[in-house]
Amino acid sequence: MAGAVRLPEKLRRALLATLVAVYLLMGAAYAIKTPAWETPDEPAHFNYVRHLATRLEFPELKVGDYDQAYLAEVKASKFASGKSIDSVRYESWQPPLYYLLSVPIYWGGQSLPQAQLVVLLRLFSVLLGGVVLLVSYRITRQVFPKDDQLALAVPGFIATLPQHLAITASVSNDTLAELILSLVLLVMVKRISSQREGIQASPGEGTWRQALTLGALLGLALLTKSTIYVAVVLVPVALLLEKYGRSSQLAPGKARQSLRIFTVVTESAVIFAVALALSGWWFVRNAWVYGGLDLFAWTRHDLVVQGQPLTGSFNLAYAKFFALTTFRSFWAQFGWMGVLADERTYLLLGILTAAGFGGLVLFLLRTVRLRQSFSPTQRSSLLLMGVTFVLVLGVLLFYNFHFIQAQGRYLFPALIPIAFFFVLGLREIMSPLYAFLLFALLYLALLTLDYISLTRFILPQLAG
């Protein structure tokens, strides 16, 4: 690949360790300093964990668990000590995996003051975010194994994105959802990339072992958050891309044989069977608790959240609002979407975004023009990441046709593909000689923005 850079292995590992360590320190700072409940939906997520830990049963979403007027009141009071959050339970419909994993942390810290217990639960999410960085590194190395610059720049961007840092330092199932979808992506990229080493074309023991792994990860996705249910579509798409990458390296006769659709259908059936064996109990439970075919508790959710702002019509005016708010809240719009950065910051971030997007267009044009620059498996991997982004964006758009939810954090399940393409785009418009220096400066600039966001935006505006 043009622009690929190699580093000594010890230096590369040391730089990666530094990225993760700095992220953990900054994430801990956000977790400790951000006032309790001042991240989106945090009281409701906390009450889910508390209910599960103290009553040893899953909560049921009921009418009254969402009170728009009271929620607005406690947010306006900056969650003053006299305002209880016990009635804020509207996340009780969520799949259970994050909350089950959080219960031991709750038990270990239940003797502490509640504010400190919240910090402990936040630090668990920060640790999950650290694993996301390692997964992003592995994915990038799988696609471009000789490009150390890219492998470090992708996790470097994810580690310093201010909004992502704030979300990972909260009591929320968002980061676990991001991690699990990233692991699905990693397994599929490894499968696609394995063809580069000339691994057998017919499904063998390793392929079916990976199918079981994918099935387990898909089952965990179904038990984590509905925003990553896109994995149900992503898995068969990835299998098709794998067959495409494999067939392009074979003789035409074998290519036709390897592309038979029943191969994908059969393996997908195995993956879905494993996923349902792992997660099916939860959907049976939902049908029992909420009645009828409300397997995902979506009908009950829509009934309970009466008063939540509705879109009405996704017209041009709302499209402008959606684009601007999603952009800002992807980069830096904190608290319950009420703490904004200054306009100069958004202007600079807009210029940076435009540069990355423009460079990506040039990169894609060069890819089409010089097909020999990339192997078939690399093209399949890039396409897989593009499909991941489109699916996650589609979920966000679909949600906004009903509720006003223009929140950039809903794009974070696809943050690895976003970071991957963003870094590729920036590098496309840089001189290869100075790319390392410019990426280092960008990392330091975003790290500085993280500090400024916490000290100048979050703390002054959210302190009670």
N, C-alpha and C positions, 0 to 999 in steps of 0.2 A: 504493500500500500504506500502511496506517495505520502511523504511526511512522517513515516514510521520511525520511531526512535527507540534504541535499545539502551538500557542502563545496566551496570553491574548488579547482580542479583541482590547482594547485601544492601546496596544503596536503595534499590527499589523496595525491598522489604522494610527498610528503616523509614523511608518516606511514607509508606502505607501505614505503618504503626504510628507514626507521628500524626497523620491525618485522623486516624481513629481516636488517638489519645486526646488530641485537641478538641475533637467533636464531643467526646465524653465529658471533658471539663466544661465546655461551653453549655452543653445540654444540662449538666448538673446545675450550673449557674442559673439557667432559665427555670429549672424545676424548683430550685430553692427560693429564688427571688420573686418569681411571678406570684402575686397574691392568690390564695386558694379560690377556686371556682372561676377564675378569670381566663378560662380557655373554653372553647365551644363545647357545650353539653356536659362539662365535667361533673357538675353535681348529680346529673342523672346517671352517668356511668359509675360514679362513686356509690350511689345508692344501690345499684345493681350488685356491685361487689359486696357491699355491706349486707344486703339481704341474703345473698348466697352464703356468705361466711357465717352469719349469725343464726339463720334459720335452716340452713342446710337444705334448701329447696329453691327451685328457680322461681323468680317473680313472675307474676301475670300482669300484663298491661291492662289497665282498667280505666274507665271513664273517670276523669278527675286527676289523672296522673300528669296531665298537661294543662296548665292554667296560664294562658298567654298574659293576662293582666298581672298576675302575681309575679310571673317570671320577669316581666318588664320592670316591675317595682323593685325586686331584689337586685336586678342588674343596675338600675339607676342608683340604688343606694350603695353600690359597690360591695354588695353582700355584707352589709353591716351586721355586727354580732347579734343584734336583736332579730334578724331575719333568718328564719329556719329554711334549710334546703331539703328537709325531710320529705316534703310532698312532691319534689321534682323527680318524678320517676318515669318519664316518658320514653326512656331507652330500654324499658323492661321487655320489649319485644325482640331485642337483638339476639342473634345466635350466641351460644354460651362460652366459646372457647377462651376468649380473652379473660373473661370474668372467672372462669375456673382456674386459669393459671395465676390470677391475681389473689385468689383466696389465701394461699399460704403466706403471701406477703402481708395481707391484712391480719391474719392470725398472729404473725410475728411482731406486728407493730400496734396491735389493738390497745396496749397499755399506754401508748404515747398520746399526747394531745392530738386532736384531729388534724390540725394543720400539718404536723410532722408526719402523720400517717399518709396524708395526701402526697407529701413529698416522696415518701418511700414508693408509693404506687407510680408516681411520675418517673422516678429513677428506673423502674422496671421497663417503662416504655423507652427511656433513653438507651438502655442496654439493647433492646430490640432494634432500635435505630442504628446502633453500632454494627449489628449483624447485617443489616441492609447494606451498609457501606462495603462490607466484605463480599457480599453477594454481587454487588455492582462491579466490584473489581474482578471477580471470577468470570462474570458474564462477558465483560469487555475483553479479558484475556482469551476467552474461548473464541470470540469472533475474530479478533486480531491479535494472535499470540505473540507477535514480534513487536507490538507497538506499546512500549511501556509508558510513553507519554500519555496516550489515550487512557490506558488502564488506571493511571493516577488522577488524571483530570476529571474523570467521571465521578468517582467517589468524593473528590475534592469539592466539586460543585454541590453535590447532594449534602455534604457535611456542613456547608456554610450558607445554604439557602435559608434566609431568616425565618420565613413562615414555616418551613419544614422543621426547623429547629424548635420553634415554639410549639408546634403540634406534637412532635415526638416527646416533648417535656410536659406532657399532660396525661391525666387519667382518661384514657380513650382507647378504643379498639382499632383506631386508624393505623397505627404503626404495625401492629401484628398483621392486619390485612395486607398492608404494603409488603411486608416480609414474605408472607406465604405466596402471594402472586409472583413476587420476585423469584422465589424458589422454583415455582412452576416454570417460569421463563428460563431459569438456569438449566433445569433438566432438559428442556426442549432444545435449547441452544447447544448443549453438550451432545445431544443426539444428532443434531444437524451437523455440528462440527466434526463429529467422529468419522464422518464419511471422508473427511480430508485425509485421514490417516489410512484410508483404504480398508476400513472394517467391512465385513461381509455385507452383501446387499440384502440377503434374505433375513427375516427376523429370527434371531437366535436367542440364546439364553440371556445375554446381556440386554437385548431389546425388551424382552418380556419382563425382566427384573425392573427395568426402567418404567415399563407400563404399570407395574404394581406400585412403584414409587409415585408415579404421577397420579394414580388412583387415590393413594393415601393423601397426597397433597391437595387434590381436588376435594376430597372429603373434608379435610381441615378447612379449606376455603369456604365450603358450604356451612361450616360451623363457626365461622368468624364474622363475616359481614357481607351484606347483600351487594355492596359496591364491587366486590371482587367475584361475583357470580359470573362475570364475563369469562372466567376461566372455563366454564362449560362450553363456550364457543371457541375459545382460544386453543384448547387441546386438540380437537379434530383439525382445526386450521393448521396448527403446527405439524401434525402428522402428515397432512397433505404436502406442506412445504418440505418436510423431510424426504418424502418420496420424490418430490420434484428435484431436490438437490442431489439425491442418489441417482435418479434415472439419467440426469444430464451427464453423468460420468460413465454411463454404460453404453453398450451397443444398442442400436435402435430396437432390435427384437427383444432384448432383455428389458429395455426401458418400458416397452408396452406392457410387459409382464409385471414389472415392479410397480407400475402405476395403477394396477387394478384396484378399483374402489373398495372391493370387499376386504382388502388388507387393512385399510384405514378403518372401515366399519367394524371389523372384528376386534382390532386392538382398542378402538374407542369403546366398544361394548365392555371389554374387560376393565378398562379404566373406570367407566361409569359404574360398573357393578361393584368394584372395590370402594369407590367413593360413597355409594349409597349404603353399602354394608357398614361403613364407618359413621355416616352422618344421618342415615334414614330415621333413626330413633327420634331425632329432634323434630323432624317434620311430622311424624306420627303423633308426638306429644303436642305439637301446635294444633293439629287437627282435633285432638281430643279436648284441648283447653279452649280453643277459640271457635270450634265448631265448623261444620261443613268442610269445604276444601281450602280453608285459610291456612295452607301449609306454611306460609312464610310470615303469617301474622300481619300482612299488609292491609287487609280489610279492617282489622281491629285498629291498626295504627292510624289509618285515615279517619276512623270514627273518633278516636281519642284526641287527635291533635286539632280539633276544631278551634279556629281562631288563629292558626298559623297562617301567615300571609300567603295568599295565592297569586299565581301569575296573572290569571285572567286571560290575557291574550299575548302570545309571543309575537308582538308586532315589532316594527322598526325601533320604536322608542325603548322597548324592553331589550331588544337585541343590543342596542348601544349600552344600556345599563349593564347587561350581562357581560359584555366584552370588557368594559372598563373595570367592573368590580371583580371579575374573575382574574384579570391581569393583576390588579393591585393585591388581591388576597392570595394569589399564588406567590408573590414575592414578599409582601410585608403589609399585612392588615390584621392587627392582633386583637386579643380579647374576644369578645363576641362580635367581631367585625366592626367594632366601634373605635379602635385605635389605629389611626392612619399615620403613615410617614408623611414628611413634607413633600410639596410638589416638586422640588428640585430632585429629591431622591427618585420619585417616580419617573421624572424626565430622563435621568441617567439610566434607570433600569429599562425604560422604553427604548432608548438608543441601543443598549446592550442586547435587548431582545431582538430588535430589528437587525442588528449586525449578525446575530446567530442565525436568524431565519434566512436572511439574504445569503449568508455563506452556505447554509444547508441547501438552498436552491441550486447554487453553483456546484456544490458537491454532487447532488443528484444528477444534474446535467452532465457533469464529467463522468459519472458512473455509467450513464446510458451511452455516452459517446465512446468511452473506453472500457468496454465490457471485460476485456482481458485484465483490467486492473484488479478485479475481484474474482475470487473463485465462486462457483455456483453455490457452495454452502454458505459463503459469506453473504451473498445476495439473499439467500433464503433467510438467514438470521436477521439481516437488516429489515427484510419485509415482515418477519415475525414481530419485531419490535414496533414497526409501524402499525401493524394490525392491533397490537396491544394498546397503543395510544388511541387509535380510532375507536376501539371498543369502550375504553374508559371515558373518553370524551363523549361518546354517544350516550352513556349512562347519565352523565352530568346534564347533557342537553335534554334528555327525556324527563329527568327529574324536574327540570325547570319549566317544562310545559305545564306543570301542575302547581308546584310550590316555588316560591321565590328563594332559591338556594344557589345563587351565583357565588360559590365559594371555591377558590382555587385549590384548597386542600383535597377536594374530591378528585383532582387529577393526580394526586400523589401515588396511588397504586401503579401508575404508569411513569413514575418519576425516573426510573432507570432509563427507559427509552427516551424520555424527554432530555435528560442530562446527556445521554449518548449522542443524540442528534444535535443538541445545542453545542456541545464541545466540538463535534465534527464540523459544524457550520462556522464556528469561530476560527478554527484552525485553517479552514479553507481560504479565509481572507487574510491570513497572516503569512509572513515570511517564515519558512521552516527554521531558519537560523535563529529567530527570536521567539518562536512559539513557546518554548519552555519558560523563558523570562516573562512573557506576557501572561501565561497561565499562572505563574507564581504570583505576579502582581494582582491578577484577578482574585486569586484565593485570598490574599491578604486584604484586598479591598472588601470582599464579602465578609471576611472575618471581622473587619472593622465595623461594617454595617450591622453585624450581629450584636456587637457591643453597644453601638449607638442605639439600636432598636430597643435593647433591654433598658438602658440607662436613661435615654431621652424620650422614648415613646411609651413603653410599657409601664415602667415604674411610676413616672410622674402622673400618668393619666389613670392608672388602676389602683394606686395606693388608697386604702380606705381612710 
